[in-house]
Amino acid sequence: MSEDYIVKAKAEIERWEQEGPGWLAQVGSFILWPAQKAAEMLIPDSVQDVVAKAIEGFLVGISNLSKHIVDAPAITEKVAKRRLVFGENPELWQHLAASDEEAQSCWNWHLGYAAAEGGATGALGLPGLAADIPALFTVVIRLIQQMGICYGYDPTKPEEQEYVIHILRTGTASDVAAKLEALIFLKQIEQILIKVAWKKMAADLAAKQIGAQSLLAALRQFAKSLGINLTKRKALQMIPIIGAVVGASFNATFANDIGHAAYFCYRRRWIADHEKPEDGE
């Protein structure tokens, strides 16, 4: 490795940004269309309402949730240990490499968690569906927050809660246009936070500007549409036993799509934070 590591990271980020939405969104509409049509008739509205309300509750309560499901000091310590491999005074690219390694480790662990949870609830058929998606969201929100901590960001801060929600939007985008829209919001928030990091904007002013970009006004609609989309795509879980395989596969793929969004967005933001902006920016 060398300082070319950051150049390579930038190229990887750019490629990801130009790609379409995640694998699940790309193939889901074609492969799962029959199941989705069946779900419209077979999945009770009450189940979809429960799912939507659960998702909304998770998004509104992200700050409190992170305090219970994320051990920030432990993750920070692991990143610090990875940096020690490079010596007492790591270079900039070595700091990024250590964060990347720990973020990838968190990502891999959560794929396993998501698959195990999906398999367990999927085996129950329809009764497990209402419990599955809230549990899945606990996993993916924890994944995003842990990956953020790997790069030095505190998930309990209001601006970080907003950032987590936009990463979720990016990772669950159903088409290219939706992904681009989510990325635009993310980059706008990043630019504000970069100015704060370089003392070019007061924190209270930044909070007001981020508030202007807030999803909270549309949070209920976002949660409802996402909940409906997920329940339809997980329709085959209504069949006991087979549902275990479907649940495990779907949840792992869903978590992987969210992991991609978190990994590349936090890497991009970390690089921008640590490369001094041009005067006048």
C-alpha positions as CSV (number, residue, x, y, z in Angstrom):
1,M,0.0,0.0,0.0
2,S,0.9,3.7,-0.4
3,E,-0.7,7.0,-0.6
4,D,-2.2,5.8,-3.8
5,Y,-4.7,4.1,-1.4
6,I,-6.7,7.3,-1.2
7,V,-6.7,7.8,-5.0
8,K,-7.9,4.2,-5.4
9,A,-10.6,4.8,-2.7
10,K,-11.9,7.9,-4.6
11,A,-12.1,5.9,-7.8
12,E,-14.1,3.1,-6.1
13,I,-16.5,5.7,-4.6
14,E,-17.0,7.3,-8.0
15,R,-17.8,3.9,-9.6
16,W,-20.3,3.1,-6.9
17,E,-22.0,6.4,-7.3
18,Q,-22.4,5.9,-11.0
19,E,-23.9,2.4,-10.6
20,G,-27.6,1.7,-10.4
21,P,-29.4,0.8,-7.2
22,G,-28.5,-2.3,-5.2
23,W,-28.8,-5.8,-6.5
24,L,-32.1,-6.4,-4.6
25,A,-33.7,-3.4,-6.4
26,Q,-32.3,-4.4,-9.8
27,V,-33.6,-8.0,-9.9
28,G,-36.4,-7.9,-7.4
29,S,-39.1,-6.4,-9.6
30,F,-38.5,-9.1,-12.3
31,I,-37.9,-12.2,-10.2
32,L,-40.3,-11.4,-7.4
33,W,-43.2,-9.9,-9.4
34,P,-45.5,-13.0,-9.0
35,A,-44.9,-13.0,-5.2
36,Q,-45.5,-9.3,-5.0
37,K,-48.8,-9.6,-6.8
38,A,-49.8,-12.4,-4.4
39,A,-48.7,-10.3,-1.5
40,E,-51.1,-7.5,-2.5
41,M,-54.0,-9.9,-2.0
42,L,-52.6,-12.1,0.9
43,I,-50.7,-9.8,3.2
44,P,-53.2,-8.0,5.5
45,D,-53.1,-4.2,5.5
46,S,-52.7,-4.5,9.3
47,V,-49.3,-6.2,8.8
48,Q,-48.1,-3.4,6.4
49,D,-49.3,-0.8,8.9
50,V,-47.4,-2.5,11.7
51,V,-44.3,-2.6,9.6
52,A,-44.6,1.0,8.5
53,K,-45.1,2.3,12.1
54,A,-42.1,0.2,13.3
55,I,-39.8,1.6,10.6
56,E,-41.0,5.2,11.4
57,G,-40.4,4.5,15.1
58,F,-36.9,3.3,14.4
59,L,-36.1,6.4,12.3
60,V,-37.5,8.9,14.7
61,G,-35.8,7.2,17.6
62,I,-32.4,6.7,16.0
63,S,-30.6,8.6,18.7
64,N,-32.0,6.6,21.6
65,L,-31.6,3.4,19.7
66,S,-27.9,3.9,19.1
67,K,-27.3,4.2,22.8
68,H,-28.6,0.7,23.4
69,I,-27.3,-1.2,20.3
70,V,-23.9,0.4,19.6
71,D,-20.7,0.2,21.7
72,A,-18.9,3.2,20.3
73,P,-15.8,3.0,22.6
74,A,-15.2,-0.6,21.7
75,I,-15.3,0.1,17.9
76,T,-13.1,3.2,18.3
77,E,-10.5,1.0,20.2
78,K,-10.5,-1.6,17.5
79,V,-9.8,1.1,14.8
80,A,-7.0,2.5,17.0
81,K,-5.4,-1.0,17.3
82,R,-5.6,-1.5,13.5
83,R,-3.7,1.8,13.1
84,L,-1.0,0.7,15.5
85,V,0.0,-1.9,12.9
86,F,1.3,1.0,10.8
87,G,3.4,2.4,13.7
88,E,3.1,5.2,16.2
89,N,2.5,8.0,13.6
90,P,0.3,6.6,10.8
91,E,0.1,8.6,7.6
92,L,-3.3,9.9,6.4
93,W,-3.9,6.9,4.0
94,Q,-3.1,4.5,6.8
95,H,-5.7,6.1,9.1
96,L,-8.3,5.5,6.2
97,A,-7.1,2.0,5.7
98,A,-7.6,1.1,9.4
99,S,-11.1,2.6,9.3
100,D,-11.9,0.7,6.1
101,E,-10.7,-2.6,7.6
102,E,-12.9,-2.2,10.7
103,A,-15.9,-1.0,8.7
104,Q,-15.6,-4.1,6.5
105,S,-15.5,-6.3,9.6
106,C,-18.6,-4.7,10.9
107,W,-20.3,-5.1,7.5
108,N,-19.5,-8.8,7.3
109,W,-20.7,-9.5,10.9
110,H,-24.0,-7.8,10.2
111,L,-24.6,-9.8,7.0
112,G,-24.5,-12.9,9.2
113,Y,-26.9,-11.3,11.8
114,A,-29.3,-10.3,9.1
115,A,-29.3,-13.8,7.5
116,A,-29.8,-15.5,10.9
117,E,-32.7,-13.2,11.8
118,G,-34.4,-13.6,8.5
119,G,-34.1,-17.4,8.6
120,A,-35.6,-17.5,12.1
121,T,-38.6,-15.3,11.4
122,G,-39.1,-16.6,7.9
123,A,-39.6,-20.1,9.3
124,L,-42.7,-18.9,11.0
125,G,-44.5,-17.8,7.9
126,L,-46.9,-14.8,8.0
127,P,-46.8,-14.5,11.8
128,G,-43.0,-13.9,11.6
129,L,-43.2,-11.3,8.8
130,A,-44.5,-8.5,11.1
131,A,-41.6,-9.2,13.5
132,D,-39.0,-9.7,10.8
133,I,-38.8,-6.2,9.3
134,P,-38.5,-4.3,12.6
135,A,-35.7,-6.7,13.6
136,L,-34.0,-6.3,10.2
137,F,-34.1,-2.5,10.7
138,T,-32.4,-2.8,14.0
139,V,-29.6,-4.7,12.3
140,V,-29.1,-2.3,9.4
141,I,-29.4,0.8,11.5
142,R,-26.8,-0.7,13.8
143,L,-24.6,-1.5,10.8
144,I,-24.8,2.1,9.5
145,Q,-24.0,3.6,12.9
146,Q,-21.1,1.2,13.6
147,M,-19.6,1.9,10.2
148,G,-19.9,5.7,10.9
149,I,-18.1,5.2,14.2
150,C,-15.2,3.5,12.3
151,Y,-14.6,6.8,10.6
152,G,-15.0,8.9,13.7
153,Y,-18.6,10.0,13.5
154,D,-20.9,10.1,16.6
155,P,-24.3,8.5,15.8
156,T,-26.0,10.2,18.7
157,K,-25.6,13.7,17.3
158,P,-28.6,15.1,15.5
159,E,-26.8,15.8,12.2
160,E,-25.5,12.2,12.3
161,Q,-29.1,10.8,12.7
162,E,-30.0,12.8,9.6
163,Y,-27.1,11.4,7.8
164,V,-28.0,7.8,8.7
165,I,-31.5,8.3,7.4
166,H,-30.2,9.5,4.0
167,I,-27.8,6.5,3.8
168,L,-30.8,4.3,4.4
169,R,-32.6,6.1,1.5
170,T,-29.6,5.6,-0.7
171,G,-29.2,1.9,0.1
172,T,-32.9,1.2,-0.4
173,A,-33.3,3.2,-3.6
174,S,-35.6,1.5,-6.1
175,D,-34.1,3.0,-9.2
176,V,-31.3,5.3,-10.5
177,A,-33.2,8.5,-10.1
178,A,-34.1,7.7,-6.4
179,K,-30.4,6.8,-5.7
180,L,-29.2,10.1,-7.3
181,E,-31.7,12.1,-5.3
182,A,-30.6,10.5,-2.1
183,L,-26.9,11.1,-2.9
184,I,-27.6,14.7,-3.6
185,F,-29.1,15.2,-0.1
186,L,-26.1,13.3,1.4
187,K,-23.6,15.5,-0.4
188,Q,-25.4,18.6,0.7
189,I,-25.2,17.6,4.3
190,E,-21.6,16.6,3.9
191,Q,-20.6,20.0,2.6
192,I,-22.2,21.7,5.6
193,L,-20.5,19.3,8.0
194,I,-17.1,19.7,6.3
195,K,-17.4,23.5,6.8
196,V,-18.0,22.9,10.5
197,A,-15.0,20.5,10.7
198,W,-12.8,23.2,9.2
199,K,-14.3,26.0,11.4
200,K,-15.8,27.8,8.4
201,M,-19.3,27.6,9.8
202,A,-20.8,27.7,13.3
203,A,-22.3,24.5,14.6
204,D,-25.7,26.1,15.3
205,L,-25.9,27.5,11.8
206,A,-25.0,24.2,10.4
207,A,-27.8,22.6,12.4
208,K,-30.3,25.0,10.9
209,Q,-29.1,24.3,7.4
210,I,-29.2,20.6,7.9
211,G,-32.7,21.0,9.4
212,A,-33.7,22.6,6.1
213,Q,-32.7,19.4,4.3
214,S,-34.6,17.3,6.9
215,L,-36.4,14.2,6.1
216,L,-38.5,14.4,9.3
217,A,-41.4,16.2,7.6
218,A,-41.7,13.3,5.1
219,L,-40.6,10.6,7.4
220,R,-44.0,8.9,7.7
221,Q,-44.5,8.7,4.0
222,F,-40.9,7.3,3.5
223,A,-41.5,4.7,6.2
224,K,-44.8,3.7,4.8
225,S,-43.6,3.3,1.2
226,L,-40.5,1.4,2.3
227,G,-42.6,-0.8,4.6
228,I,-45.0,-1.7,1.8
229,N,-42.1,-2.3,-0.7
230,L,-40.4,-4.6,1.8
231,T,-43.4,-6.6,2.7
232,K,-44.3,-7.2,-0.9
233,R,-40.7,-8.3,-1.7
234,K,-40.7,-10.7,1.3
235,A,-44.1,-12.2,0.3
236,L,-42.6,-15.7,-0.2
237,Q,-41.8,-15.8,3.5
238,M,-45.5,-16.4,4.1
239,I,-44.7,-20.1,3.2
240,P,-43.3,-21.8,6.4
241,I,-39.9,-23.5,6.0
242,I,-39.4,-22.2,2.5
243,G,-39.8,-18.8,4.1
244,A,-36.7,-19.4,6.2
245,V,-34.5,-19.7,3.0
246,V,-36.2,-16.6,1.5
247,G,-35.9,-14.6,4.7
248,A,-32.2,-15.4,5.2
249,S,-31.3,-14.6,1.6
250,F,-33.4,-11.5,1.3
251,N,-32.2,-10.0,4.6
252,A,-28.5,-10.7,3.9
253,T,-28.9,-9.0,0.5
254,F,-30.8,-6.1,1.9
255,A,-28.1,-5.6,4.6
256,N,-25.4,-5.8,1.9
257,D,-27.0,-3.1,-0.1
258,I,-27.2,-0.8,3.0
259,G,-23.6,-1.8,3.8
260,H,-22.4,-0.6,0.3
261,A,-24.1,2.7,0.8
262,A,-22.7,3.3,4.3
263,Y,-19.2,2.2,3.3
264,F,-18.8,4.4,0.3
265,C,-20.6,7.4,1.8
266,Y,-18.6,7.4,5.0
267,R,-15.3,6.9,3.1
268,R,-16.1,9.9,0.8
269,R,-17.0,12.0,3.8
270,W,-13.9,11.0,5.7
271,I,-11.6,11.9,2.8
272,A,-13.3,15.3,2.3
273,D,-13.0,16.0,6.0
274,H,-9.3,15.2,6.0
275,E,-8.2,16.9,2.8
276,K,-8.1,20.6,3.4
277,P,-10.7,22.5,1.3
278,E,-9.6,25.2,-1.1
279,D,-9.6,28.7,0.2
280,G,-12.9,30.3,-0.5
281,E,-14.9,27.1,-0.4
